[in-house]
Amino acid sequence: MRSTVLVRTLVSVTTAVVIAAGGLAAAGTAAAAPAPAEKAAESTQSVAPLSVNNLGLSVSQAKKVQRSLPAWGYRGEMDGYLGTGSWMALQRYMKAYWGYNDAIDGVVGPNTVKALQRWMKTQFTYKGPIDGIAGPDTRAAFKRYANFV
């Protein structure tokens, strides 16, 4: 009987030690200092350029647009996904002809959309405002361009 009590006590003590060690290990990682804000910003910036924005174009329509971009520095695949490289080439084109006046960064922000709207208004029957919002009329005009090229 005494050996049974001893075994139970050892098992209980061992279990308590393992649980405490696990709790301390978890507390140690929880109390670790967070990464500096600059590191977080760097990782966010490295993800952003990988985004794709076809503005409503199908893959086949986006491929047509990409085929028109090598003269403007596009060196990526003709994969039908308008990512950073595609938009940088479009920004270069729009800077040369349609009043784009922001960074060539491949981000489809309001200034990119405004230049796109100016272009679409002149040649692809966009009738909406130059407001930097890629609404249904902007997207429809961009589709007309994609079907044209």
Rosetta constraint file for C-alpha pairs under 8 A:
AtomPair CA 1 CA 5 HARMONIC 6.44 0.50
AtomPair CA 2 CA 6 HARMONIC 6.24 0.50
AtomPair CA 3 CA 7 HARMONIC 6.07 0.50
AtomPair CA 4 CA 8 HARMONIC 6.16 0.50
AtomPair CA 5 CA 9 HARMONIC 6.07 0.50
AtomPair CA 6 CA 10 HARMONIC 6.16 0.50
AtomPair CA 7 CA 11 HARMONIC 6.13 0.50
AtomPair CA 8 CA 12 HARMONIC 6.05 0.50
AtomPair CA 9 CA 13 HARMONIC 6.05 0.50
AtomPair CA 10 CA 14 HARMONIC 5.96 0.50
AtomPair CA 11 CA 15 HARMONIC 6.02 0.50
AtomPair CA 12 CA 16 HARMONIC 6.14 0.50
AtomPair CA 13 CA 17 HARMONIC 6.18 0.50
AtomPair CA 14 CA 18 HARMONIC 6.21 0.50
AtomPair CA 15 CA 19 HARMONIC 6.14 0.50
AtomPair CA 16 CA 20 HARMONIC 6.08 0.50
AtomPair CA 17 CA 21 HARMONIC 6.05 0.50
AtomPair CA 18 CA 22 HARMONIC 6.15 0.50
AtomPair CA 19 CA 23 HARMONIC 6.18 0.50
AtomPair CA 20 CA 24 HARMONIC 6.15 0.50
AtomPair CA 21 CA 25 HARMONIC 6.16 0.50
AtomPair CA 22 CA 26 HARMONIC 6.23 0.50
AtomPair CA 23 CA 27 HARMONIC 6.04 0.50
AtomPair CA 24 CA 28 HARMONIC 6.00 0.50
AtomPair CA 25 CA 29 HARMONIC 6.55 0.50
AtomPair CA 26 CA 30 HARMONIC 6.16 0.50
AtomPair CA 27 CA 31 HARMONIC 5.98 0.50
AtomPair CA 28 CA 32 HARMONIC 6.33 0.50
AtomPair CA 35 CA 39 HARMONIC 6.31 0.50
AtomPair CA 35 CA 40 HARMONIC 6.91 0.50
AtomPair CA 36 CA 40 HARMONIC 6.76 0.50
AtomPair CA 37 CA 41 HARMONIC 6.26 0.50
AtomPair CA 38 CA 42 HARMONIC 6.15 0.50
AtomPair CA 39 CA 43 HARMONIC 6.39 0.50
AtomPair CA 40 CA 44 HARMONIC 6.30 0.50
AtomPair CA 41 CA 45 HARMONIC 6.10 0.50
AtomPair CA 42 CA 46 HARMONIC 6.18 0.50
AtomPair CA 43 CA 47 HARMONIC 6.42 0.50
AtomPair CA 44 CA 48 HARMONIC 6.29 0.50
AtomPair CA 45 CA 49 HARMONIC 7.08 0.50
AtomPair CA 46 CA 50 HARMONIC 7.72 0.50
AtomPair CA 47 CA 51 HARMONIC 7.40 0.50
AtomPair CA 49 CA 83 HARMONIC 7.32 0.50
AtomPair CA 49 CA 84 HARMONIC 5.38 0.50
AtomPair CA 49 CA 106 HARMONIC 7.12 0.50
AtomPair CA 49 CA 107 HARMONIC 7.43 0.50
AtomPair CA 50 CA 83 HARMONIC 6.40 0.50
AtomPair CA 50 CA 84 HARMONIC 6.46 0.50
AtomPair CA 51 CA 83 HARMONIC 5.76 0.50
AtomPair CA 51 CA 84 HARMONIC 6.91 0.50
AtomPair CA 52 CA 81 HARMONIC 6.07 0.50
AtomPair CA 52 CA 82 HARMONIC 5.36 0.50
AtomPair CA 52 CA 83 HARMONIC 4.24 0.50
AtomPair CA 52 CA 84 HARMONIC 7.13 0.50
AtomPair CA 53 CA 81 HARMONIC 7.34 0.50
AtomPair CA 53 CA 82 HARMONIC 5.59 0.50
AtomPair CA 53 CA 83 HARMONIC 6.26 0.50
AtomPair CA 53 CA 108 HARMONIC 7.41 0.50
AtomPair CA 54 CA 58 HARMONIC 7.42 0.50
AtomPair CA 54 CA 62 HARMONIC 6.65 0.50
AtomPair CA 54 CA 81 HARMONIC 6.38 0.50
AtomPair CA 54 CA 82 HARMONIC 5.24 0.50
AtomPair CA 54 CA 83 HARMONIC 7.91 0.50
AtomPair CA 55 CA 134 HARMONIC 7.35 0.50
AtomPair CA 55 CA 139 HARMONIC 5.85 0.50
AtomPair CA 55 CA 142 HARMONIC 7.77 0.50
AtomPair CA 56 CA 139 HARMONIC 6.01 0.50
AtomPair CA 56 CA 143 HARMONIC 7.61 0.50
AtomPair CA 57 CA 61 HARMONIC 5.64 0.50
AtomPair CA 57 CA 62 HARMONIC 5.82 0.50
AtomPair CA 57 CA 139 HARMONIC 7.76 0.50
AtomPair CA 57 CA 142 HARMONIC 7.78 0.50
AtomPair CA 57 CA 143 HARMONIC 6.08 0.50
AtomPair CA 57 CA 146 HARMONIC 7.75 0.50
AtomPair CA 58 CA 62 HARMONIC 6.12 0.50
AtomPair CA 58 CA 80 HARMONIC 7.56 0.50
AtomPair CA 59 CA 63 HARMONIC 6.15 0.50
AtomPair CA 59 CA 79 HARMONIC 7.46 0.50
AtomPair CA 59 CA 80 HARMONIC 4.28 0.50
AtomPair CA 59 CA 81 HARMONIC 6.41 0.50
AtomPair CA 60 CA 64 HARMONIC 6.51 0.50
AtomPair CA 60 CA 80 HARMONIC 5.97 0.50
AtomPair CA 61 CA 65 HARMONIC 6.55 0.50
AtomPair CA 61 CA 80 HARMONIC 7.13 0.50
AtomPair CA 61 CA 143 HARMONIC 7.30 0.50
AtomPair CA 61 CA 146 HARMONIC 5.31 0.50
AtomPair CA 61 CA 147 HARMONIC 6.48 0.50
AtomPair CA 62 CA 66 HARMONIC 6.17 0.50
AtomPair CA 62 CA 79 HARMONIC 7.99 0.50
AtomPair CA 62 CA 80 HARMONIC 4.53 0.50
AtomPair CA 62 CA 81 HARMONIC 6.27 0.50
AtomPair CA 62 CA 82 HARMONIC 6.50 0.50
AtomPair CA 62 CA 146 HARMONIC 6.82 0.50
AtomPair CA 63 CA 67 HARMONIC 6.22 0.50
AtomPair CA 63 CA 78 HARMONIC 5.50 0.50
AtomPair CA 63 CA 79 HARMONIC 6.07 0.50
AtomPair CA 63 CA 80 HARMONIC 4.16 0.50
AtomPair CA 63 CA 81 HARMONIC 7.37 0.50
AtomPair CA 64 CA 68 HARMONIC 6.81 0.50
AtomPair CA 64 CA 80 HARMONIC 7.82 0.50
AtomPair CA 64 CA 146 HARMONIC 6.08 0.50
AtomPair CA 64 CA 147 HARMONIC 7.60 0.50
AtomPair CA 64 CA 149 HARMONIC 6.19 0.50
AtomPair CA 65 CA 69 HARMONIC 6.88 0.50
AtomPair CA 65 CA 146 HARMONIC 5.64 0.50
AtomPair CA 65 CA 149 HARMONIC 6.76 0.50
AtomPair CA 66 CA 70 HARMONIC 7.61 0.50
AtomPair CA 66 CA 74 HARMONIC 7.68 0.50
AtomPair CA 66 CA 78 HARMONIC 5.88 0.50
AtomPair CA 66 CA 80 HARMONIC 7.21 0.50
AtomPair CA 66 CA 82 HARMONIC 7.58 0.50
AtomPair CA 66 CA 86 HARMONIC 6.49 0.50
AtomPair CA 67 CA 78 HARMONIC 6.73 0.50
AtomPair CA 68 CA 149 HARMONIC 7.24 0.50
AtomPair CA 69 CA 73 HARMONIC 6.71 0.50
AtomPair CA 69 CA 74 HARMONIC 5.39 0.50
AtomPair CA 69 CA 86 HARMONIC 7.17 0.50
AtomPair CA 69 CA 89 HARMONIC 6.03 0.50
AtomPair CA 69 CA 90 HARMONIC 7.03 0.50
AtomPair CA 70 CA 74 HARMONIC 4.51 0.50
AtomPair CA 70 CA 75 HARMONIC 6.24 0.50
AtomPair CA 70 CA 89 HARMONIC 7.71 0.50
AtomPair CA 72 CA 89 HARMONIC 4.95 0.50
AtomPair CA 72 CA 90 HARMONIC 7.21 0.50
AtomPair CA 72 CA 92 HARMONIC 6.25 0.50
AtomPair CA 72 CA 93 HARMONIC 6.24 0.50
AtomPair CA 73 CA 89 HARMONIC 5.55 0.50
AtomPair CA 74 CA 85 HARMONIC 5.98 0.50
AtomPair CA 74 CA 86 HARMONIC 6.02 0.50
AtomPair CA 74 CA 88 HARMONIC 7.66 0.50
AtomPair CA 74 CA 89 HARMONIC 5.45 0.50
AtomPair CA 75 CA 85 HARMONIC 7.48 0.50
AtomPair CA 76 CA 85 HARMONIC 6.69 0.50
AtomPair CA 76 CA 86 HARMONIC 7.64 0.50
AtomPair CA 82 CA 86 HARMONIC 5.25 0.50
AtomPair CA 82 CA 87 HARMONIC 6.54 0.50
AtomPair CA 83 CA 87 HARMONIC 6.25 0.50
AtomPair CA 83 CA 106 HARMONIC 7.28 0.50
AtomPair CA 84 CA 88 HARMONIC 6.00 0.50
AtomPair CA 84 CA 105 HARMONIC 7.24 0.50
AtomPair CA 84 CA 106 HARMONIC 4.25 0.50
AtomPair CA 84 CA 107 HARMONIC 6.58 0.50
AtomPair CA 85 CA 89 HARMONIC 6.35 0.50
AtomPair CA 85 CA 106 HARMONIC 6.26 0.50
AtomPair CA 86 CA 90 HARMONIC 6.31 0.50
AtomPair CA 86 CA 106 HARMONIC 7.20 0.50
AtomPair CA 87 CA 91 HARMONIC 5.94 0.50
AtomPair CA 87 CA 105 HARMONIC 7.86 0.50
AtomPair CA 87 CA 106 HARMONIC 4.53 0.50
AtomPair CA 87 CA 107 HARMONIC 6.88 0.50
AtomPair CA 87 CA 108 HARMONIC 7.14 0.50
AtomPair CA 88 CA 92 HARMONIC 6.25 0.50
AtomPair CA 88 CA 104 HARMONIC 5.51 0.50
AtomPair CA 88 CA 105 HARMONIC 5.83 0.50
AtomPair CA 88 CA 106 HARMONIC 4.22 0.50
AtomPair CA 88 CA 107 HARMONIC 7.75 0.50
AtomPair CA 89 CA 93 HARMONIC 6.35 0.50
AtomPair CA 89 CA 106 HARMONIC 7.88 0.50
AtomPair CA 90 CA 94 HARMONIC 6.07 0.50
AtomPair CA 91 CA 95 HARMONIC 5.87 0.50
AtomPair CA 91 CA 100 HARMONIC 6.78 0.50
AtomPair CA 91 CA 104 HARMONIC 5.99 0.50
AtomPair CA 91 CA 106 HARMONIC 7.21 0.50
AtomPair CA 91 CA 112 HARMONIC 6.76 0.50
AtomPair CA 92 CA 96 HARMONIC 6.33 0.50
AtomPair CA 92 CA 104 HARMONIC 6.77 0.50
AtomPair CA 93 CA 97 HARMONIC 6.35 0.50
AtomPair CA 93 CA 98 HARMONIC 7.75 0.50
AtomPair CA 94 CA 98 HARMONIC 4.62 0.50
AtomPair CA 94 CA 99 HARMONIC 6.30 0.50
AtomPair CA 94 CA 100 HARMONIC 5.36 0.50
AtomPair CA 94 CA 115 HARMONIC 6.19 0.50
AtomPair CA 94 CA 116 HARMONIC 7.17 0.50
AtomPair CA 94 CA 119 HARMONIC 7.69 0.50
AtomPair CA 95 CA 99 HARMONIC 5.41 0.50
AtomPair CA 95 CA 100 HARMONIC 4.28 0.50
AtomPair CA 95 CA 101 HARMONIC 6.23 0.50
AtomPair CA 96 CA 100 HARMONIC 7.69 0.50
AtomPair CA 98 CA 115 HARMONIC 5.53 0.50
AtomPair CA 98 CA 116 HARMONIC 7.51 0.50
AtomPair CA 98 CA 118 HARMONIC 6.27 0.50
AtomPair CA 98 CA 119 HARMONIC 5.85 0.50
AtomPair CA 99 CA 115 HARMONIC 5.91 0.50
AtomPair CA 99 CA 118 HARMONIC 7.99 0.50
AtomPair CA 100 CA 111 HARMONIC 6.63 0.50
AtomPair CA 100 CA 112 HARMONIC 6.50 0.50
AtomPair CA 100 CA 114 HARMONIC 7.69 0.50
AtomPair CA 100 CA 115 HARMONIC 5.14 0.50
AtomPair CA 101 CA 111 HARMONIC 7.37 0.50
AtomPair CA 102 CA 111 HARMONIC 6.68 0.50
AtomPair CA 102 CA 112 HARMONIC 7.79 0.50
AtomPair CA 107 CA 112 HARMONIC 7.66 0.50
AtomPair CA 108 CA 112 HARMONIC 5.53 0.50
AtomPair CA 108 CA 113 HARMONIC 6.61 0.50
AtomPair CA 109 CA 113 HARMONIC 6.30 0.50
AtomPair CA 109 CA 132 HARMONIC 7.50 0.50
AtomPair CA 110 CA 114 HARMONIC 6.04 0.50
AtomPair CA 110 CA 131 HARMONIC 7.59 0.50
AtomPair CA 110 CA 132 HARMONIC 4.14 0.50
AtomPair CA 110 CA 133 HARMONIC 6.40 0.50
AtomPair CA 111 CA 115 HARMONIC 6.29 0.50
AtomPair CA 111 CA 132 HARMONIC 6.09 0.50
AtomPair CA 112 CA 116 HARMONIC 6.19 0.50
AtomPair CA 112 CA 132 HARMONIC 7.32 0.50
AtomPair CA 113 CA 117 HARMONIC 6.00 0.50
AtomPair CA 113 CA 131 HARMONIC 7.95 0.50
AtomPair CA 113 CA 132 HARMONIC 4.74 0.50
AtomPair CA 113 CA 133 HARMONIC 6.46 0.50
AtomPair CA 113 CA 134 HARMONIC 6.23 0.50
AtomPair CA 114 CA 118 HARMONIC 6.24 0.50
AtomPair CA 114 CA 130 HARMONIC 5.44 0.50
AtomPair CA 114 CA 131 HARMONIC 6.07 0.50
AtomPair CA 114 CA 132 HARMONIC 4.39 0.50
AtomPair CA 114 CA 133 HARMONIC 7.58 0.50
AtomPair CA 115 CA 119 HARMONIC 6.26 0.50
AtomPair CA 116 CA 120 HARMONIC 6.02 0.50
AtomPair CA 117 CA 121 HARMONIC 5.83 0.50
AtomPair CA 117 CA 126 HARMONIC 6.99 0.50
AtomPair CA 117 CA 129 HARMONIC 7.87 0.50
AtomPair CA 117 CA 130 HARMONIC 5.84 0.50
AtomPair CA 117 CA 132 HARMONIC 7.57 0.50
AtomPair CA 117 CA 138 HARMONIC 6.35 0.50
AtomPair CA 118 CA 122 HARMONIC 6.32 0.50
AtomPair CA 118 CA 130 HARMONIC 6.66 0.50
AtomPair CA 119 CA 123 HARMONIC 6.32 0.50
AtomPair CA 119 CA 124 HARMONIC 7.64 0.50
AtomPair CA 120 CA 124 HARMONIC 4.67 0.50
AtomPair CA 120 CA 125 HARMONIC 6.36 0.50
AtomPair CA 120 CA 126 HARMONIC 5.28 0.50
AtomPair CA 120 CA 138 HARMONIC 7.52 0.50
AtomPair CA 120 CA 141 HARMONIC 5.89 0.50
AtomPair CA 120 CA 142 HARMONIC 6.77 0.50
AtomPair CA 120 CA 145 HARMONIC 7.74 0.50
AtomPair CA 121 CA 125 HARMONIC 5.38 0.50
AtomPair CA 121 CA 126 HARMONIC 4.24 0.50
AtomPair CA 121 CA 127 HARMONIC 6.15 0.50
AtomPair CA 121 CA 128 HARMONIC 7.88 0.50
AtomPair CA 122 CA 126 HARMONIC 7.56 0.50
AtomPair CA 124 CA 141 HARMONIC 5.60 0.50
AtomPair CA 124 CA 142 HARMONIC 7.62 0.50
AtomPair CA 124 CA 144 HARMONIC 6.39 0.50
AtomPair CA 124 CA 145 HARMONIC 6.35 0.50
AtomPair CA 125 CA 141 HARMONIC 6.46 0.50
AtomPair CA 126 CA 137 HARMONIC 6.49 0.50
AtomPair CA 126 CA 138 HARMONIC 6.48 0.50
AtomPair CA 126 CA 140 HARMONIC 7.97 0.50
AtomPair CA 126 CA 141 HARMONIC 5.46 0.50
AtomPair CA 127 CA 137 HARMONIC 7.42 0.50
AtomPair CA 128 CA 137 HARMONIC 6.53 0.50
AtomPair CA 128 CA 138 HARMONIC 7.42 0.50
AtomPair CA 133 CA 138 HARMONIC 7.92 0.50
AtomPair CA 134 CA 138 HARMONIC 5.36 0.50
AtomPair CA 134 CA 139 HARMONIC 6.34 0.50
AtomPair CA 135 CA 139 HARMONIC 6.23 0.50
AtomPair CA 136 CA 140 HARMONIC 5.99 0.50
AtomPair CA 137 CA 141 HARMONIC 6.21 0.50
AtomPair CA 138 CA 142 HARMONIC 6.20 0.50
AtomPair CA 139 CA 143 HARMONIC 6.19 0.50
AtomPair CA 140 CA 144 HARMONIC 6.35 0.50
AtomPair CA 141 CA 145 HARMONIC 6.41 0.50
AtomPair CA 142 CA 146 HARMONIC 6.23 0.50
AtomPair CA 143 CA 147 HARMONIC 6.14 0.50
AtomPair CA 144 CA 148 HARMONIC 6.15 0.50
AtomPair CA 145 CA 149 HARMONIC 6.35 0.50
